[in-house]
Amino acid sequence: MQGTWTDRRKLVLAIVLSVVSIGLLIFLDQLTKTHIKHLAEQTSWSGTTVIPNFFEIKYTVNTGAAWSFLAGVSWAQTFFKILTSVALVGFIVF
């Protein structure tokens, strides 16, 4: 049985709201990162405590992969990037 017009509208609305919400969150994330980077590079700002003993904002640079995995080991990072690309292509093809 096919869905009614109202069901389709609800589905489309839910998808659009999800995409817009995700886009807004990504935009805000990048905006705050850019602002923090600007503060750190243009001033002597080193960080801010938002909630004592719980939440601080500090500018750090990650030279590795996720959570600084393989930081400073460029050949291993390149290897994992190539391996991931080959695996994705293989997944798509097969």
Secondary structure, 3 states (H helix, E strand, C coil): CCCCHHHHHHHHHHHHHHHHHHHHHHHHHHHHHHHHHHHHHHCCCCCEEEECCCEEECCCCCCCCHHHCCCCCHHHHHHHHHHHHHHHHHHHHC
